[in-house]
Amino acid sequence: MKCGSVPLWPQPTGVTDLASQSIPFRLKVLRLEVRSSYIRRLLQDAFDVFRSNLENLVPSSCPEEASKEHLHDFLVTLEVRSEDRQPLLKLATNESYQLLLQSAGAAKLRAEIRAQSFFGARHGLETLTQLVWWDDTSLRVLTRAHIIDAPRFAHRGVLLDTARNFLPISSLRAAVDGLAARKLNTLHWHLSDSQSFHSTPNSSELVYSARDVAELVEYATVRGVRVVVELDAPAHAGDGWHCGSNLSVCVCEPAALEHVLRGTPVRTVQSRHQMTRPHYARMYLEPRVYVTQTWGASAWREAPALLQAGFRVILSHLDAWYLDCGFGDWHGGERGACNPVASRQTIYQHRPWTELVPRTLVLSGEACVWGEMVDENSLDAKMWPRAAAFSELMWADHAIDDVTLRDAQVRLAVQGERLVARGIGADAMWPHWCDQNPDKCLEQLDTSHA
């Protein structure tokens, strides 16, 4: 914990009243009370994750020490008003929560979290985690807090591409852990692509079973994240729709199709089309039914045209939110498909919806980690902490100025440490000395291009 205010991330959008005093406690005094009979098991699972995250703050070489000052009881109460027995995260889901942390008597503390949905309650637990820290001898928690919070945008996602380079389930789980820690609610899983139809000596190991997918979805749900699986049709999987008798597929080469179908007779006709362009989208897609996602530079005109046509839009701008950009060209060239690397400052300041109309149809944004040059060894460092900068933009969407940027830099450094405590290999943000001397490390930041 740094000196000064508690470094919450993302910053709450409503009331934030935090005490300046804290008290030590041991994990064994932590207990749960659930006030929702419909999703008791799911709330218990979320609480178990919360407890595990606190355990990760305790260094293995420094076991908790008891003292007379410690809390004797730390009760966490979860109240969810929804009667949904199998909660699913939708665009209309209410993810708001209220957190009230206060004394419940001598050496007793109670944290009450009230929400309209399971997902809001889980976000409340995540915020409560950030009111706890390790201080060399014990965990400490604030003695009082009142927070009312809700996200600005319903869709807050990151795309992961496992088609180009296979990512093991352990890497995907770690990604979900990071998304949950920063209240990002969508893992967009780009599962198939032209390059995923290949044969290697070990290709039988580079697959996901139905059980793998189901278990990842369950793992993510407990952490407040939905998994959206993308099976390209047509998108990057080929030049367009390729029609055969009783079959439509998407491939670039007939030979690839023959390999996939293993001899199944099919007549393939290849054709290029512009179905995903705004003009054709208006002709064939119903705006009230379909949400469109636009990939490309922020200056491209697709998004404004789709918004004017009445489509709800998710933005993915390669000049700001592509986390894989700037690392060279996988074809062997010098520049690569997109340059330069999007810094956390660039990501944090990019608010394209301020210039788009109607703004109400912008469902927010999605950062992308395309997989041509990303594997399990590089994923964490390319995602974090830059995806955390993206998360506060999606959750709070604050106006940006010099003070905001300086404050964000200090708070984000703390969150990077918290990610590392959870086993996520977040990249370093600055020299460790700056953690305790931030004012001596920060320059006046230019926001003229924001």
C-alpha positions in Angstrom: 0.0 0.0 0.0 1.3 3.4 -0.9 1.1 6.5 1.3 -2.0 8.6 0.8 -5.4 7.6 -0.6 -6.4 4.0 -1.2 -5.5 3.2 -4.8 -8.7 1.7 -6.1 -8.8 0.5 -9.7 -11.0 1.1 -11.6 -12.1 4.2 -9.7 -15.7 4.0 -8.5 -18.2 6.1 -10.5 -20.3 7.1 -7.5 -20.0 7.8 -3.8 -16.5 6.9 -2.4 -16.0 7.6 1.3 -13.0 5.9 2.8 -11.6 6.0 6.3 -7.9 7.0 6.8 -7.4 4.4 9.6 -6.9 0.6 9.3 -6.8 -2.4 11.5 -4.9 -5.7 11.3 -6.7 -9.0 10.9 -6.0 -12.7 10.3 -7.8 -14.7 7.5 -9.2 -17.2 10.0 -11.6 -14.5 11.4 -13.1 -13.9 7.9 -16.6 -15.4 7.4 -19.5 -15.1 5.0 -23.2 -14.5 5.3 -25.4 -14.9 2.2 -28.8 -13.3 1.9 -29.8 -14.8 -1.4 -31.3 -18.3 -1.4 -31.2 -18.6 -5.2 -27.5 -18.4 -6.0 -26.0 -19.3 -2.6 -23.5 -21.7 -4.1 -22.3 -19.2 -6.7 -21.8 -16.5 -4.1 -19.9 -18.9 -1.9 -17.6 -19.7 -4.8 -17.0 -16.0 -5.4 -16.2 -15.6 -1.8 -13.8 -18.4 -1.9 -12.0 -16.6 -4.8 -12.0 -13.4 -2.7 -10.4 -15.2 0.2 -7.8 -16.8 -2.1 -6.9 -13.4 -3.5 -6.3 -12.2 0.1 -4.2 -15.2 0.8 -2.0 -14.3 -2.2 -1.2 -11.0 -0.5 0.5 -12.8 2.4 4.2 -13.6 1.5 5.0 -17.3 2.0 8.0 -16.3 4.1 6.0 -14.1 6.4 3.2 -16.0 8.1 0.4 -13.9 9.8 1.2 -12.9 13.3 -1.4 -12.5 16.0 -1.7 -9.5 18.3 -4.3 -7.9 20.7 -5.0 -5.3 18.1 -6.3 -7.8 15.5 -10.0 -8.1 14.6 -11.8 -11.0 16.3 -14.5 -11.2 13.7 -14.7 -10.0 10.0 -18.1 -10.7 8.5 -18.8 -10.3 4.8 -22.5 -10.1 4.0 -23.6 -10.6 0.4 -27.2 -9.6 -0.6 -28.4 -10.1 -4.2 -31.9 -9.0 -5.0 -32.2 -10.8 -8.4 -34.2 -14.0 -8.3 -32.4 -15.4 -11.3 -31.4 -19.0 -10.4 -28.8 -19.3 -13.3 -27.5 -15.8 -13.8 -26.1 -14.9 -17.3 -24.2 -11.8 -18.0 -26.1 -9.8 -20.7 -25.9 -6.3 -22.0 -28.9 -5.4 -19.8 -27.5 -6.9 -16.6 -27.2 -4.5 -13.7 -23.6 -4.7 -12.5 -23.9 -2.0 -9.8 -23.2 -2.6 -6.2 -23.0 -0.8 -2.8 -20.3 -1.6 -0.3 -20.6 -0.5 3.4 -17.7 -1.4 5.6 -18.1 -0.5 9.3 -17.5 -1.5 12.9 -19.9 -4.2 14.3 -18.6 -3.8 17.9 -15.4 -4.2 19.8 -12.8 -5.8 17.4 -15.5 -6.7 14.9 -15.9 -5.5 11.4 -18.7 -6.0 8.9 -18.7 -5.5 5.1 -22.1 -5.4 3.6 -22.3 -5.7 -0.2 -25.7 -5.2 -1.9 -26.3 -5.7 -5.6 -29.1 -6.3 -8.1 -27.2 -9.2 -9.7 -24.5 -11.8 -8.9 -22.1 -9.9 -11.1 -22.5 -6.7 -9.1 -21.9 -8.5 -5.9 -18.8 -10.0 -7.3 -17.5 -6.6 -8.3 -18.2 -5.5 -4.7 -15.9 -8.3 -3.4 -13.2 -7.2 -5.9 -13.4 -3.7 -4.5 -13.3 -5.0 -0.9 -10.1 -6.9 -1.9 -8.5 -3.5 -2.7 -9.3 -2.2 0.8 -6.9 -4.8 2.2 -3.1 -4.9 2.0 -0.1 -6.5 3.6 2.0 -4.3 5.9 5.0 -6.5 6.7 3.5 -8.4 9.6 -0.2 -8.8 8.9 -3.1 -8.0 6.6 -4.8 -4.7 7.2 -8.2 -3.4 6.2 -9.8 0.0 6.4 -12.0 0.6 9.4 -14.8 2.2 7.4 -15.8 2.6 3.7 -18.9 3.5 1.8 -18.9 3.0 -2.0 -21.7 3.2 -4.6 -20.4 2.0 -7.9 -21.6 1.0 -11.4 -19.9 0.7 -14.8 -20.3 3.4 -17.5 -20.4 0.7 -20.3 -22.1 -2.7 -20.4 -19.5 -4.4 -22.6 -15.9 -4.3 -21.3 -13.9 -6.9 -23.2 -10.5 -8.2 -24.3 -10.1 -10.4 -27.4 -7.6 -13.3 -27.2 -6.6 -15.1 -30.3 -5.8 -18.7 -29.9 -6.0 -19.6 -33.6 -2.6 -18.4 -34.6 -0.7 -19.6 -31.6 -2.3 -22.1 -29.2 -2.8 -20.9 -25.6 -3.2 -23.6 -22.9 -6.2 -23.4 -20.7 -3.9 -22.4 -17.8 -3.1 -19.2 -19.7 -6.7 -18.5 -20.5 -7.6 -18.9 -16.8 -4.8 -16.5 -15.8 -6.2 -14.0 -18.4 -9.7 -14.4 -16.8 -8.1 -13.8 -13.4 -6.7 -10.5 -14.7 -10.0 -9.5 -16.3 -11.8 -10.1 -13.1 -9.3 -8.2 -11.0 -9.9 -5.1 -13.2 -13.7 -5.6 -13.6 -13.5 -6.3 -17.3 -16.5 -8.6 -18.1 -15.9 -10.2 -21.4 -13.3 -12.7 -22.8 -13.8 -12.6 -26.6 -12.2 -15.9 -27.6 -11.0 -15.8 -31.2 -11.0 -19.6 -31.6 -10.7 -20.2 -35.3 -8.9 -18.7 -38.3 -7.3 -19.7 -41.5 -4.0 -20.5 -39.8 -5.7 -22.7 -37.2 -6.3 -25.4 -39.9 -2.9 -26.8 -39.9 -1.1 -30.1 -39.3 2.0 -30.4 -37.0 3.6 -33.4 -35.3 2.0 -32.3 -32.0 -1.3 -30.9 -33.4 -3.3 -33.5 -31.5 -2.3 -31.8 -28.3 -3.1 -28.3 -29.5 -6.9 -28.7 -29.1 -9.6 -27.7 -26.7 -12.1 -30.3 -25.7 -15.7 -29.6 -25.0 -14.9 -30.2 -21.3 -12.1 -27.6 -21.5 -14.5 -25.0 -22.9 -17.3 -25.8 -20.4 -14.9 -25.6 -17.4 -13.4 -22.3 -18.6 -16.9 -20.8 -19.0 -17.7 -22.0 -15.4 -14.4 -20.6 -14.1 -15.0 -17.3 -15.7 -18.6 -17.0 -14.6 -17.6 -17.2 -10.9 -15.2 -14.4 -11.6 -17.8 -12.2 -13.3 -16.6 -12.8 -16.8 -18.5 -14.1 -19.8 -16.8 -16.1 -22.5 -17.8 -15.2 -26.1 -16.5 -17.8 -28.5 -15.9 -16.5 -32.0 -16.0 -19.0 -34.9 -15.2 -17.0 -37.9 -17.9 -16.9 -40.6 -16.5 -15.6 -42.8 -14.2 -12.9 -41.3 -10.6 -13.8 -41.2 -11.2 -17.5 -42.1 -11.2 -16.8 -45.8 -12.2 -14.6 -48.7 -15.9 -15.0 -48.0 -18.7 -17.5 -48.0 -17.8 -20.7 -49.9 -20.8 -22.7 -50.8 -21.0 -26.4 -51.6 -23.9 -28.8 -51.8 -25.7 -28.6 -48.4 -22.7 -26.9 -46.8 -21.3 -23.5 -46.3 -17.7 -23.1 -45.1 -15.0 -20.5 -44.9 -11.6 -21.3 -46.1 -9.0 -19.8 -48.4 -8.0 -22.9 -50.3 -10.1 -25.9 -51.4 -7.2 -28.2 -50.3 -7.6 -27.0 -46.7 -11.3 -27.8 -46.9 -10.6 -31.3 -48.2 -8.2 -31.8 -45.3 -10.7 -30.7 -42.7 -13.5 -32.8 -44.1 -11.2 -35.8 -44.7 -12.6 -36.9 -48.0 -16.2 -35.7 -47.6 -17.3 -34.8 -51.2 -18.1 -31.1 -51.5 -18.2 -28.7 -54.4 -16.5 -25.4 -53.4 -17.1 -22.1 -55.1 -15.0 -19.2 -53.9 -16.2 -15.6 -54.1 -15.2 -12.3 -52.5 -17.9 -10.0 -51.0 -18.4 -6.9 -48.9 -21.2 -8.1 -46.6 -19.6 -6.6 -43.5 -19.4 -3.1 -45.0 -21.9 -0.6 -43.7 -23.9 -0.4 -46.9 -24.4 -4.2 -47.1 -24.9 -4.5 -43.3 -27.9 -2.2 -43.7 -29.3 -4.4 -46.5 -29.0 -7.8 -44.8 -28.8 -7.2 -41.0 -31.4 -5.9 -38.6 -29.9 -3.2 -36.3 -32.3 -4.1 -33.4 -31.0 -7.7 -33.4 -27.3 -7.4 -34.3 -24.4 -5.8 -32.5 -21.5 -4.9 -34.7 -17.8 -4.8 -33.8 -15.4 -2.6 -35.9 -11.7 -3.4 -36.1 -9.5 -0.8 -37.7 -7.9 2.6 -37.2 -9.9 5.2 -35.3 -10.1 7.4 -38.4 -11.8 4.7 -40.4 -15.5 5.6 -41.3 -17.2 2.2 -40.7 -18.2 3.0 -37.1 -19.9 6.4 -37.8 -21.7 4.8 -40.8 -22.9 1.9 -38.7 -24.0 4.2 -35.9 -26.0 6.3 -38.3 -27.7 3.2 -39.6 -28.9 2.4 -36.1 -26.4 -0.4 -35.2 -25.0 -0.8 -31.7 -21.3 -0.7 -32.0 -18.3 -2.1 -30.1 -15.0 -0.3 -31.0 -11.6 -2.0 -31.4 -9.1 0.7 -32.6 -5.8 -0.7 -33.8 -4.0 2.6 -33.2 -5.0 2.6 -29.5 -6.3 -0.7 -28.2 -4.3 -3.4 -30.1 -2.1 -4.8 -27.4 0.0 -6.9 -29.8 1.0 -4.0 -32.1 4.6 -2.6 -32.4 6.6 -5.8 -32.2 7.7 -6.1 -35.8 6.4 -8.0 -38.8 5.8 -11.8 -38.5 6.1 -12.0 -42.3 9.8 -10.9 -41.9 9.4 -7.3 -42.8 10.5 -4.4 -40.6 7.4 -2.4 -39.6 4.6 -4.9 -39.1 0.9 -4.6 -39.6 0.5 -1.9 -37.0 2.8 0.4 -35.2 3.8 1.7 -32.7 3.2 0.0 -29.4 0.1 1.5 -27.7 1.4 2.8 -24.4 -0.8 2.7 -21.3 -1.2 6.5 -21.5 -2.4 6.3 -25.1 -4.9 3.5 -24.2 -6.1 5.4 -21.1 -6.7 8.7 -23.0 -8.4 7.2 -26.1 -12.2 8.1 -25.8 -13.5 7.9 -29.3 -17.2 8.0 -28.3 -16.9 11.7 -27.5 -16.9 12.4 -31.2 -19.4 9.7 -32.3 -23.2 10.1 -32.7 -25.5 8.8 -31.5 -23.2 8.1 -28.5 -25.9 6.0 -26.9 -25.4 3.3 -29.5 -21.7 2.9 -28.6 -21.5 -0.1 -26.3 -17.9 0.8 -25.5 -14.7 -0.9 -26.6 -12.7 -4.1 -26.7 -8.9 -4.3 -26.6 -7.4 -7.0 -28.8 -4.5 -9.4 -28.4 -4.1 -10.9 -31.9 -2.0 -14.1 -31.7 0.5 -14.0 -34.6 3.3 -13.1 -32.3 1.8 -14.0 -28.9 2.0 -17.3 -27.0 1.8 -18.4 -23.4 5.3 -17.0 -22.7 4.5 -13.5 -23.8 0.8 -13.1 -23.2 0.8 -11.7 -19.6 3.4 -9.0 -20.3 1.7 -7.8 -23.5 -1.7 -7.7 -21.7 -0.8 -6.2 -18.3 -0.8 -3.6 -17.0 -2.0 -2.0 -20.3 -5.3 -3.9 -20.3 -5.8 -2.5 -16.8 -5.4 1.0 -18.1 -8.1 0.0 -20.6 -10.3 -1.3 -17.9 -10.7 2.0 -16.0 -11.5 3.7 -19.3 -14.3 1.2 -19.8 -15.6 1.3 -16.2 -15.4 4.9 -15.3 -14.7 7.0 -18.5 -13.4 10.0 -16.6 -12.4 13.2 -18.3 -8.6 13.3 -18.7 -6.3 16.0 -17.4 -2.8 16.2 -16.0 -3.9 15.5 -12.5 -6.0 12.5 -13.6 -3.0 11.0 -15.5 -0.6 11.4 -12.6 -3.0 9.9 -10.2 -3.7 7.0 -12.6 0.0 6.2 -13.0 0.5 5.8 -9.2 -2.7 3.7 -8.8 -1.9 1.5 -11.8 1.5 0.7 -10.4 -0.1 -0.7 -7.3 -2.5 -2.8 -9.4 0.4 -4.2 -11.3 1.8 -5.5 -8.0 -1.5 -7.0 -7.1 -1.7 -8.8 -10.5 1.8 -10.3 -9.8 0.6 -11.4 -6.4 -2.1 -13.4 -8.2 0.4 -15.2 -10.4 0.0 -12.9 -13.4 3.3 -11.8 -15.1 2.4 -8.2 -15.5 5.2 -6.0 -17.1 7.1 -3.5 -15.0 5.8 0.1 -15.2 8.8 2.0 -13.7 11.8 1.5 -11.3 10.8 0.0 -8.0 12.1 3.1 -6.3 9.3 5.1 -7.9 6.7 3.1 -5.9 7.6 5.1 -2.8 8.8 8.3 -4.6 6.2 8.8 -7.4 6.4 12.6 -7.4 10.1 12.4 -8.2 9.5 10.1 -11.1 6.5 11.7 -12.8 6.9 14.5 -15.3 4.2 17.0 -16.2 2.1 15.0 -18.6 0.9 16.4 -21.9 -2.8 15.9 -22.5 -3.1 18.2 -25.5 -4.0 15.3 -27.8 -6.6 13.8 -25.5 
